Amino acid sequence: MKKFLAAAALAVAAVTMSAQPALAVETGDFYASGIGPGPSDAITSAEKVARLYARNTGWLDSQCYVRGSDVRSHFYYYSATVWLYCQR
């Protein structure tokens, strides 16, 4: 019986030791501003700049998405700020 318990304990220890550690998740936040003649144009402009910042630090476009945006109206144009969130 003692041999069986010792073998079982060794088997559990071997499985526990071979388990993969939890992978760390890296995230990044990028903010950028842009302007345009309409609200969607301003957001698109700001998103392009934010994605450029992200690419320059090693992020892929597929790893990032727009998490939020803020559009302001001015006399003859719109301005926008975009929050790009990246995760890998």
C-alpha positions as CSV (number, residue, x, y, z in Angstrom):
1,M,0.0,0.0,0.0
2,K,2.9,2.4,0.9
3,K,4.5,1.7,-2.5
4,F,1.2,2.4,-4.3
5,L,0.8,5.7,-2.4
6,A,4.4,6.7,-3.1
7,A,3.9,5.9,-6.8
8,A,0.7,7.9,-7.0
9,A,2.4,10.9,-5.2
10,L,5.3,10.7,-7.7
11,A,2.8,10.6,-10.7
12,V,0.9,13.7,-9.3
13,A,4.2,15.5,-8.8
14,A,5.4,14.7,-12.3
15,V,2.1,16.0,-13.8
16,T,2.3,19.1,-11.7
17,M,5.8,19.8,-12.7
18,S,5.2,19.3,-16.4
19,A,2.2,21.7,-16.4
20,Q,2.8,24.9,-18.5
21,P,3.0,28.2,-16.6
22,A,0.2,30.7,-17.3
23,L,1.1,32.9,-20.3
24,A,1.5,36.6,-19.7
25,V,-0.6,38.9,-21.9
26,E,0.9,42.1,-23.2
27,T,-1.3,45.1,-23.8
28,G,-0.8,48.5,-25.3
29,D,-2.8,51.7,-25.4
30,F,-2.3,54.3,-28.1
31,Y,-4.1,57.7,-28.4
32,A,-4.1,59.9,-31.4
33,S,-5.9,62.9,-32.8
34,G,-7.1,63.7,-36.3
35,I,-9.2,66.1,-38.3
36,G,-11.6,65.9,-41.3
37,P,-14.5,67.5,-43.0
38,G,-16.9,65.0,-41.3
39,P,-17.1,63.0,-38.1
40,S,-16.1,59.7,-39.7
41,D,-13.3,61.3,-41.6
42,A,-11.9,62.7,-38.4
43,I,-12.1,59.3,-36.7
44,T,-10.4,57.6,-39.7
45,S,-7.6,60.1,-39.6
46,A,-7.0,59.7,-35.9
47,E,-7.1,55.9,-36.2
48,K,-4.5,55.9,-39.0
49,V,-2.2,57.9,-36.7
50,A,-2.8,55.6,-33.7
51,R,-2.1,52.5,-35.9
52,L,1.1,54.1,-37.1
53,Y,2.2,54.6,-33.5
54,A,1.3,51.0,-32.7
55,R,3.1,49.6,-35.8
56,N,6.2,51.6,-34.9
57,T,6.4,49.8,-31.6
58,G,6.0,46.3,-33.0
59,W,2.2,45.7,-32.9
60,L,0.3,44.2,-35.8
61,D,-2.9,45.7,-37.1
62,S,-4.7,42.4,-36.3
63,Q,-3.7,42.7,-32.6
64,C,-5.4,46.2,-32.2
65,Y,-8.9,47.6,-32.3
66,V,-10.5,50.9,-31.6
67,R,-11.8,50.9,-28.1
68,G,-13.2,54.4,-28.0
69,S,-13.3,57.7,-29.8
70,D,-14.4,61.3,-29.2
71,V,-15.5,63.7,-31.9
72,R,-15.7,67.4,-31.6
73,S,-17.4,69.8,-34.1
74,H,-15.7,73.1,-35.0
75,F,-16.8,75.8,-37.5
76,Y,-15.6,74.2,-40.7
77,Y,-14.2,70.8,-39.7
78,Y,-14.4,68.0,-37.1
79,S,-11.6,66.8,-34.8
80,A,-11.4,63.3,-33.2
81,T,-9.4,61.5,-30.6
82,V,-9.1,57.7,-30.9
83,W,-8.1,55.1,-28.3
84,L,-6.5,52.1,-29.9
85,Y,-6.2,49.0,-27.6
86,C,-3.7,46.3,-28.5
87,Q,-3.3,42.8,-27.0
88,R,-1.0,39.9,-27.7
